[in-house]
Amino acid sequence: MDNWRDELGAIKARLAVQHLALRALVRSHPDPTAVLDEWRKLRADSVAAAYALPTEMREWLTDQVHAFAEEWTAELTRAAAAET
């Protein structure tokens, strides 16, 4: 666990890239409602994966995953609503 700061930096970088990729997907996907449905299915799995980490990082990462999930649920809901 000596490299936890490096690992945390790598996780933050991956999250930033995923955030950009998801934005591009939402804006270009022909069926935002389908994306929203899939997002809701995957959300619980992503949150559960955070609990496999060491205790020191678990709380921070759990908060980040929840915030990210809430933000994306809202964005996907807006995109799905605009589609209808």
Backbone as numpy.savetxt, mean C-alpha at the origin, in Angstrom:
# Nx Ny Nz CAx CAy CAz Cx Cy Cz
19.92 -7.95 13.30 19.10 -6.75 13.30 19.96 -5.50 13.30
21.26 -5.65 13.08 22.17 -4.52 13.06 21.88 -3.55 11.92
21.34 -4.05 10.83 21.12 -3.22 9.65 19.67 -2.76 9.54
18.99 -2.62 10.62 17.56 -2.30 10.53 17.31 -0.93 9.90
18.22 0.01 10.09 18.04 1.32 9.45 18.17 1.21 7.93
19.11 0.40 7.47 19.25 0.17 6.03 18.02 -0.53 5.47
17.55 -1.52 6.21 16.35 -2.26 5.78 15.14 -1.33 5.73
15.02 -0.48 6.72 13.91 0.46 6.76 13.98 1.43 5.58
15.17 1.89 5.26 15.34 2.76 4.09 14.94 2.05 2.81
15.30 0.78 2.69 14.93 0.01 1.49 13.42 -0.16 1.41
12.78 -0.40 2.54 11.32 -0.54 2.57 10.66 0.77 2.16
11.15 1.89 2.68 10.60 3.19 2.31 10.74 3.44 0.81
11.88 3.08 0.25 12.10 3.28 -1.19 11.14 2.42 -2.00
10.95 1.17 -1.60 10.02 0.28 -2.31 8.60 0.82 -2.21
8.22 1.32 -1.06 6.87 1.88 -0.91 6.66 3.08 -1.82
7.68 3.92 -1.95 7.55 5.09 -2.81 7.37 4.66 -4.27
8.13 3.67 -4.70 8.00 3.18 -6.08 6.64 2.53 -6.29
6.20 1.75 -5.33 4.88 1.12 -5.45 3.78 2.17 -5.50
3.93 3.22 -4.74 2.94 4.31 -4.73 2.82 4.92 -6.13
3.95 5.19 -6.75 3.95 5.76 -8.10 3.34 4.79 -9.10
3.69 3.52 -8.99 3.16 2.53 -9.92 1.64 2.39 -9.76
1.15 2.41 -8.54 -0.28 2.32 -8.32 -1.02 3.53 -8.88
-0.44 4.71 -8.72 -1.06 5.91 -9.30 -1.17 5.79 -10.82
-0.12 5.31 -11.43 -0.13 5.15 -12.89 -1.18 4.11 -13.30
-1.29 3.03 -12.55 -2.27 1.99 -12.85 -3.69 2.54 -12.74
-3.97 3.26 -11.65 -5.31 3.79 -11.44 -5.69 4.76 -12.56
-4.75 5.58 -12.95 -5.05 6.59 -13.97 -5.19 6.00 -15.36
-4.60 4.84 -15.61 -4.64 4.28 -16.96 -5.53 3.05 -17.09
-5.98 2.48 -16.00 -6.77 1.25 -16.06 -8.18 1.53 -16.59
-8.68 0.69 -17.50 -10.02 0.94 -18.05 -11.16 0.64 -17.08
-10.89 -0.09 -16.00 -11.94 -0.45 -15.05 -11.47 -0.21 -13.62
-11.50 1.04 -13.15 -11.04 1.34 -11.79 -11.81 0.57 -10.71
-13.06 0.24 -10.97 -13.83 -0.52 -9.98 -13.21 -1.90 -9.75
-12.75 -2.53 -10.80 -12.09 -3.83 -10.67 -10.79 -3.71 -9.87
-10.05 -2.61 -10.10 -8.82 -2.38 -9.34 -9.15 -2.19 -7.86
-10.20 -1.43 -7.57 -10.63 -1.22 -6.19 -11.00 -2.55 -5.53
-11.74 -3.40 -6.22 -12.12 -4.69 -5.67 -10.90 -5.55 -5.35
-9.93 -5.58 -6.26 -8.70 -6.36 -6.03 -7.89 -5.77 -4.88
-7.85 -4.43 -4.81 -7.12 -3.77 -3.73 -7.69 -4.18 -2.37
-9.01 -4.18 -2.27 -9.63 -4.56 -1.00 -9.32 -6.00 -0.62
-9.22 -6.88 -1.60 -8.88 -8.28 -1.33 -7.44 -8.41 -0.82
-6.55 -7.62 -1.40 -5.13 -7.73 -1.04 -4.75 -6.97 0.23
-5.55 -6.01 0.59 -5.22 -5.14 1.71 -4.98 -5.89 3.01
-5.83 -6.81 3.36 -5.68 -7.55 4.61 -4.39 -8.36 4.62
-4.04 -8.94 3.48 -2.80 -9.71 3.40 -1.58 -8.82 3.63
-1.59 -7.62 3.08 -0.46 -6.70 3.23 -0.30 -6.26 4.68
-1.40 -6.00 5.34 -1.35 -5.59 6.74 -0.83 -6.75 7.59
-1.29 -7.95 7.31 -0.85 -9.11 8.09 0.64 -9.36 7.92
1.19 -9.08 6.74 2.61 -9.30 6.49 3.48 -8.41 7.38
2.99 -7.27 7.78 3.76 -6.37 8.63 4.06 -6.99 9.98
3.24 -7.91 10.43 3.42 -8.50 11.75 4.52 -9.56 11.79
5.12 -9.88 10.66 6.21 -10.84 10.63 7.55 -10.18 10.94
7.58 -8.88 11.12 8.82 -8.14 11.36 9.18 -8.11 12.83
10.43 -7.76 13.13 10.85 -7.60 14.52 10.01 -6.55 15.23
9.88 -6.69 16.51 9.04 -5.83 17.32 9.35 -4.36 17.16
10.63 -4.00 17.05 11.02 -2.59 16.97 10.44 -1.90 15.75
10.28 -2.63 14.66 9.81 -2.03 13.42 8.32 -2.25 13.20
7.74 -3.17 13.90 6.36 -3.57 13.64 5.36 -2.43 13.79
5.45 -1.68 14.87 4.47 -0.61 15.10 4.56 0.47 14.03
5.79 0.91 13.72 5.95 1.93 12.70 5.44 1.45 11.36
5.83 0.25 10.96 5.43 -0.25 9.66 3.93 -0.51 9.59
3.36 -0.98 10.68 1.91 -1.18 10.72 1.19 0.13 10.49
1.65 1.20 11.15 1.04 2.51 10.93 1.19 2.95 9.47
2.35 2.73 8.90 2.59 3.11 7.51 1.70 2.32 6.55
1.57 1.03 6.78 0.73 0.19 5.91 -0.72 0.62 6.02
-1.19 0.88 7.23 -2.57 1.33 7.41 -2.81 2.66 6.70
-1.90 3.61 6.87 -2.06 4.91 6.22 -2.04 4.76 4.70
-1.13 3.96 4.20 -1.03 3.72 2.77 -2.30 3.06 2.25
-2.79 2.07 2.97 -4.00 1.36 2.56 -5.21 2.30 2.56
-5.33 3.13 3.56 -6.44 4.08 3.62 -6.36 5.08 2.47
-5.16 5.57 2.21 -4.99 6.54 1.13 -5.36 5.93 -0.22
-4.92 4.69 -0.43 -5.21 4.05 -1.71 -6.66 3.62 -1.83
-7.25 3.23 -0.75 -8.67 2.90 -0.81 -9.47 4.14 -1.21
-9.12 5.28 -0.63 -9.81 6.53 -0.98 -9.56 6.90 -2.44
-8.32 6.78 -2.89 -8.03 7.15 -4.28 -8.72 6.21 -5.26
-8.71 4.93 -4.98 -9.38 3.97 -5.86 -10.89 4.16 -5.84
-11.43 4.51 -4.69 -12.87 4.78 -4.60 -13.23 5.99 -5.44
-12.41 7.04 -5.38 -12.65 8.23 -6.22 -12.58 7.86 -7.70
-11.59 7.05 -8.08 -11.44 6.67 -9.48 -12.62 5.83 -9.94
-13.08 4.91 -9.08 -14.23 4.08 -9.42 -15.50 4.92 -9.54
-15.65 5.90 -8.66 -16.83 6.77 -8.70 -16.83 7.63 -9.96
-15.66 8.07 -10.37 -15.56 8.90 -11.57 -15.88 8.08 -12.82
-15.66 6.79 -12.74 -15.92 5.89 -13.88 -17.42 5.71 -14.11
-18.19 5.76 -13.02 -19.64 5.51 -13.15 -20.43 6.74 -13.47
